[in-house]
Amino acid sequence: MSEPTPHAPLLIAGSIATDHLMTFNGRFEESLVVEQLDKLSVSFLVDDLEIRRGGVGPNICFGLARLGLRPVLVGAAGEDFVEYRSWLERHGVVCDHVRVSESKHTARFVCTTDTTMAQFASFYAGAMSEARLIELAPIVAKVGEPAYVLIGADDPEGMLRHTEECRQRGYRFIADPSQQLAFSDGDLIRPLVDGAAILFSNEYESHLIEQKTGWSAEEVLARVGVQVTTLGAAGVRIRRAGEDDVVVAAAAGVTAVEPTGVGDAFRGGFLAATAWGLGLERAAQVGCVLAAYVVETVGTQEYSFTAEQFVARVRASYGDAAAEEIAPHLG
């Protein structure tokens, strides 16, 4: 398959949701009795509540737009999406192709985080279930042949439909099943991963993929072009069959506040650098710096920076050569 055309659009398919984020000033583990988990019934008095925009699709799109791109959001939302749409469009995200449900609310993510960054979360799918009704070809007819179609966590049937359509029509696709892995079996995961140009996951998710598909680590790698695995505070590892691994440290000087959306920001930064034509190491560095802004902020789309600030952070984390190569693309 040929390389993506420069400046070709990026289609980002994923859940569209509102995040309800709470903070517990304690440790969940102190309230759990391992021998009684089958009778679990606990509550936590939280200190605050933040209601924020979220969903993996908009989160990734927002990061791409902050770096100067015009990503195309693909997903389903409810009629309550009006203000959220306005926010995204004002920040450079193309929302023309979001399906609006006539009967369901936009999905909700409800999450409580303790002082160790452990989380309890629930997710209401709502309008997300209508993502399975979205066809990519009419979108491509309007925006042009995509550089990539990222297929993130969403309605499982929608994820399968998008992946299969990408195969049929020859669109390069990125597999990013993330949160859906815990609820999916091998029969769902295998077709989502097989043939992906890029596979994104964190380290735990990479083991889930192997366990549930029955594929070894090398077999997974043989079925994708590039495997990108985030390692939390340890950074990121990039693997390609027959090539040396690329390992990039996390950005320097990070003060973690709220981890929700950090992986989405990394993906946005990584894909932005890829769209600029930079190599894998630089892409991971841009992703790590963008992720740093999110983990230091409550909410997944509340961060901001100037081009100068972003480049300075790249320089502080990865040196002059990285900063000089990335700077021209930030305008």
C-alpha positions as CSV (number, residue, x, y, z in Angstrom):
1,M,0.0,0.0,0.0
2,S,1.3,3.5,-0.9
3,E,2.2,6.1,1.7
4,P,-0.6,8.5,2.8
5,T,-0.9,11.7,0.7
6,P,0.4,14.8,2.5
7,H,-2.4,16.9,4.0
8,A,-4.9,14.1,3.3
9,P,-7.8,14.2,5.9
10,L,-7.8,12.2,9.1
11,L,-11.1,10.6,10.0
12,I,-11.4,9.9,13.7
13,A,-14.2,7.5,14.6
14,G,-14.9,7.0,18.2
15,S,-17.3,7.6,21.1
16,I,-18.7,11.0,21.7
17,A,-19.4,11.5,25.4
18,T,-19.7,13.9,28.4
19,D,-17.3,13.2,31.3
20,H,-18.5,13.5,34.9
21,L,-15.2,13.5,36.9
22,M,-15.0,13.2,40.6
23,T,-12.1,13.1,43.1
24,F,-12.0,11.0,46.2
25,N,-9.4,12.2,48.8
26,G,-8.4,8.7,49.9
27,R,-7.4,5.3,48.5
28,F,-10.0,2.9,47.1
29,E,-7.9,-0.1,48.2
30,E,-8.5,0.9,51.9
31,S,-12.2,0.2,51.5
32,L,-12.0,-3.1,49.7
33,V,-11.9,-6.5,51.3
34,V,-10.5,-8.9,48.8
35,E,-12.3,-11.9,50.3
36,Q,-15.7,-10.1,50.0
37,L,-15.5,-8.7,46.5
38,D,-18.4,-10.9,45.4
39,K,-20.5,-8.9,47.9
40,L,-19.0,-5.5,47.0
41,S,-21.1,-2.5,48.1
42,V,-19.2,0.6,48.9
43,S,-19.6,4.4,48.5
44,F,-17.1,7.2,48.5
45,L,-17.7,10.8,49.6
46,V,-16.1,12.8,46.8
47,D,-14.7,16.3,47.1
48,D,-15.7,17.8,43.8
49,L,-17.5,17.2,40.5
50,E,-16.3,18.4,37.1
51,I,-18.6,18.0,34.1
52,R,-16.4,18.0,31.0
53,R,-16.6,17.2,27.3
54,G,-15.1,13.8,26.4
55,G,-15.3,10.7,24.4
56,V,-12.3,9.3,22.6
57,G,-13.3,10.7,19.2
58,P,-13.6,14.3,20.2
59,N,-10.6,14.0,22.6
60,I,-8.3,12.9,19.8
61,C,-9.8,15.4,17.4
62,F,-9.3,18.3,19.9
63,G,-5.6,17.4,20.3
64,L,-5.1,17.3,16.5
65,A,-6.9,20.6,16.1
66,R,-4.8,22.2,18.9
67,L,-1.7,21.3,16.8
68,G,-3.2,22.9,13.7
69,L,-4.9,20.1,11.8
70,R,-8.6,19.8,10.7
71,P,-9.6,16.3,11.8
72,V,-13.0,14.9,10.8
73,L,-15.0,13.5,13.7
74,V,-17.1,10.4,12.9
75,G,-19.5,9.3,15.6
76,A,-23.0,9.5,17.0
77,A,-24.4,11.9,19.5
78,G,-27.8,13.0,20.9
79,E,-29.7,16.2,20.3
80,D,-27.9,17.6,23.4
81,F,-24.7,17.7,21.3
82,V,-25.4,21.3,20.1
83,E,-23.1,23.2,22.6
84,Y,-20.4,20.5,22.4
85,R,-20.5,20.7,18.6
86,S,-20.0,24.5,18.7
87,W,-17.1,24.1,21.1
88,L,-15.4,21.5,18.8
89,E,-16.0,23.5,15.6
90,R,-14.6,26.7,17.3
91,H,-11.4,24.8,18.0
92,G,-11.0,23.4,14.5
93,V,-12.8,20.0,14.5
94,V,-15.0,19.2,11.5
95,C,-18.3,17.9,12.9
96,D,-20.3,17.9,9.7
97,H,-20.5,14.1,9.6
98,V,-21.6,13.4,13.2
99,R,-24.8,11.4,13.3
100,V,-27.4,13.0,15.7
101,S,-29.8,10.5,17.3
102,E,-33.5,11.4,17.4
103,S,-34.2,9.4,20.5
104,K,-31.1,9.0,22.7
105,H,-28.8,11.2,24.7
106,T,-25.1,11.6,24.1
107,A,-23.1,9.0,25.9
108,R,-22.0,9.6,29.5
109,F,-18.7,8.7,31.2
110,V,-18.8,8.9,35.0
111,C,-15.5,8.4,36.8
112,T,-14.1,8.8,40.3
113,T,-10.3,9.0,40.9
114,D,-8.5,8.5,44.2
115,T,-5.2,9.9,45.4
116,T,-3.2,7.1,43.8
117,M,-4.9,7.8,40.4
118,A,-6.9,4.5,40.6
119,Q,-10.3,4.9,39.1
120,F,-13.9,3.6,39.3
121,A,-15.8,4.4,36.1
122,S,-19.1,3.7,34.4
123,F,-20.2,4.3,30.8
124,Y,-23.7,4.9,29.4
125,A,-23.7,4.3,25.7
126,G,-26.8,6.2,24.6
127,A,-26.6,7.6,21.1
128,M,-23.2,5.9,20.7
129,S,-25.1,2.7,19.7
130,E,-26.1,4.4,16.4
131,A,-22.5,4.6,15.3
132,R,-23.1,1.2,13.5
133,L,-25.4,3.1,11.1
134,I,-22.6,5.4,9.8
135,E,-21.0,4.6,6.5
136,L,-17.6,6.0,5.7
137,A,-17.8,6.2,1.9
138,P,-20.2,9.2,1.8
139,I,-17.9,11.1,4.2
140,V,-14.8,10.3,2.1
141,A,-16.7,11.5,-1.0
142,K,-17.0,14.9,0.6
143,V,-13.7,15.3,2.4
144,G,-11.3,13.3,0.2
145,E,-9.3,10.1,0.5
146,P,-8.2,9.8,4.1
147,A,-4.6,9.5,5.3
148,Y,-5.9,7.2,8.0
149,V,-9.2,6.3,9.6
150,L,-8.7,5.8,13.3
151,I,-11.2,3.4,14.7
152,G,-11.4,4.0,18.5
153,A,-13.6,2.7,21.2
154,D,-17.2,3.0,20.2
155,D,-20.2,0.9,19.6
156,P,-18.7,-2.6,18.9
157,E,-20.9,-3.1,15.8
158,G,-19.9,0.3,14.6
159,M,-16.2,-0.5,15.1
160,L,-16.5,-3.7,13.1
161,R,-18.4,-2.0,10.3
162,H,-15.9,0.8,10.0
163,T,-13.0,-1.7,10.0
164,E,-14.5,-3.9,7.4
165,E,-15.4,-0.9,5.2
166,C,-11.8,0.3,5.4
167,R,-10.6,-3.1,4.2
168,Q,-13.1,-3.2,1.4
169,R,-12.4,0.3,0.2
170,G,-8.6,0.3,0.8
171,Y,-8.6,3.0,3.5
172,R,-5.6,2.8,5.8
173,F,-7.0,2.2,9.3
174,I,-5.7,2.5,12.8
175,A,-6.9,0.1,15.4
176,D,-7.4,1.7,18.8
177,P,-10.0,-0.5,20.7
178,S,-8.8,0.6,24.2
179,Q,-11.7,0.5,26.6
180,Q,-13.7,-2.0,24.6
181,L,-11.0,-4.7,25.1
182,A,-12.2,-5.5,28.6
183,F,-15.7,-6.2,27.3
184,S,-14.8,-8.0,24.1
185,D,-13.9,-11.5,23.2
186,G,-11.3,-12.7,20.6
187,D,-14.0,-13.0,17.9
188,L,-14.5,-9.2,18.1
189,I,-10.9,-8.2,18.7
190,R,-9.2,-10.2,15.9
191,P,-11.0,-8.5,13.0
192,L,-10.5,-5.0,14.6
193,V,-6.7,-5.5,14.8
194,D,-5.8,-7.6,11.8
195,G,-4.4,-5.5,8.9
196,A,-4.2,-2.2,10.8
197,A,-1.6,0.2,9.7
198,I,-1.1,1.2,13.3
199,L,-2.2,-0.5,16.5
200,F,-2.5,1.7,19.6
201,S,-2.8,0.4,23.2
202,N,-1.4,0.8,26.6
203,E,0.8,-2.0,28.1
204,Y,-2.1,-3.7,29.9
205,E,-4.3,-3.6,26.8
206,S,-1.5,-5.2,24.7
207,H,-1.6,-8.2,27.0
208,L,-5.4,-8.3,26.8
209,I,-5.2,-8.4,23.0
210,E,-2.7,-11.3,23.2
211,Q,-4.8,-13.2,25.8
212,K,-8.1,-12.8,24.1
213,T,-7.0,-13.3,20.5
214,G,-4.8,-16.2,21.3
215,W,-2.0,-14.5,19.3
216,S,1.5,-14.2,20.7
217,A,3.2,-10.8,20.8
218,E,5.0,-11.6,17.6
219,E,1.9,-12.8,15.9
220,V,0.1,-9.5,16.8
221,L,3.1,-7.5,15.4
222,A,3.0,-9.6,12.2
223,R,-0.6,-8.5,11.6
224,V,-0.1,-4.8,11.9
225,G,2.2,-2.2,10.4
226,V,3.3,-0.4,13.5
227,Q,2.5,-1.3,17.2
228,V,2.5,1.7,19.5
229,T,2.3,0.8,23.2
230,T,2.0,3.6,25.8
231,L,3.8,2.8,29.1
232,G,2.5,5.4,31.4
233,A,5.2,7.4,33.2
234,A,7.8,5.2,31.4
235,G,6.9,6.7,28.0
236,V,6.1,4.7,24.9
237,R,7.4,1.7,22.9
238,I,7.0,1.4,19.1
239,R,7.5,-1.9,17.4
240,R,7.7,-3.0,13.7
241,A,8.4,-6.4,12.4
242,G,12.1,-6.8,11.5
243,E,13.0,-3.4,13.0
244,D,14.6,-2.3,16.2
245,D,12.1,-1.0,18.8
246,V,11.8,2.8,19.2
247,V,11.5,3.7,22.9
248,V,10.7,7.3,23.9
249,A,10.6,8.6,27.5
250,A,7.6,10.5,28.8
251,A,7.8,14.3,28.8
252,A,9.8,15.8,31.6
253,G,8.5,17.8,34.5
254,V,5.0,16.5,34.6
255,T,2.8,17.1,37.6
256,A,-0.1,14.6,37.3
257,V,-3.5,15.9,38.3
258,E,-6.1,13.8,36.3
259,P,-5.3,10.9,34.0
260,T,-8.5,10.8,32.0
261,G,-7.9,11.4,28.3
262,V,-4.1,11.2,28.5
263,G,-4.0,8.3,26.0
264,D,-6.3,10.2,23.6
265,A,-4.0,13.2,23.7
266,F,-1.0,11.1,23.0
267,R,-2.8,9.7,19.9
268,G,-3.7,13.2,18.7
269,G,-0.1,14.3,19.0
270,F,1.3,11.2,17.4
271,L,-1.0,11.4,14.4
272,A,-0.4,15.2,14.0
273,A,3.4,14.5,13.7
274,T,2.7,11.7,11.3
275,A,0.6,14.0,9.2
276,W,3.5,16.5,9.2
277,G,5.7,13.7,7.7
278,L,7.9,13.3,10.8
279,G,9.3,9.9,11.8
280,L,8.1,7.6,14.6
281,E,10.4,8.9,17.3
282,R,9.3,12.5,16.7
283,A,5.7,11.4,16.5
284,A,6.0,9.7,19.9
285,Q,7.7,12.8,21.4
286,V,4.9,15.1,20.2
287,G,2.3,12.7,21.6
288,C,4.0,12.6,25.0
289,V,4.2,16.4,25.2
290,L,0.6,16.8,24.3
291,A,-0.3,14.1,26.8
292,A,1.5,16.0,29.5
293,Y,-0.8,19.0,29.1
294,V,-3.8,16.8,29.6
295,V,-2.6,14.9,32.7
296,E,-1.8,18.3,34.3
297,T,-5.4,19.5,33.8
298,V,-8.9,18.4,35.0
299,G,-10.9,17.6,31.9
300,T,-9.8,16.2,28.6
301,Q,-10.1,19.3,26.5
302,E,-9.3,22.1,28.9
303,Y,-5.6,22.6,28.1
304,S,-4.0,25.3,26.0
305,F,-0.6,26.4,24.9
306,T,1.2,28.6,22.4
307,A,3.5,27.2,19.7
308,E,6.4,28.7,21.6
309,Q,5.4,27.0,24.9
310,F,4.9,23.6,23.2
311,V,8.3,23.8,21.4
312,A,10.0,24.8,24.7
313,R,8.5,21.8,26.4
314,V,9.7,19.5,23.5
315,R,13.2,21.1,23.9
316,A,13.3,20.5,27.7
317,S,12.2,16.9,27.3
318,Y,13.9,15.7,24.1
319,G,16.6,18.2,23.2
320,D,17.3,20.9,20.6
321,A,17.2,18.6,17.5
322,A,13.7,17.5,18.3
323,A,12.5,21.0,19.0
324,E,14.0,22.4,15.7
325,E,12.4,19.6,13.7
326,I,9.0,20.0,15.3
327,A,8.8,23.8,15.5
328,P,8.1,24.6,11.8
329,H,5.0,22.6,11.9
330,L,3.4,24.5,14.7
331,G,3.4,27.8,12.9
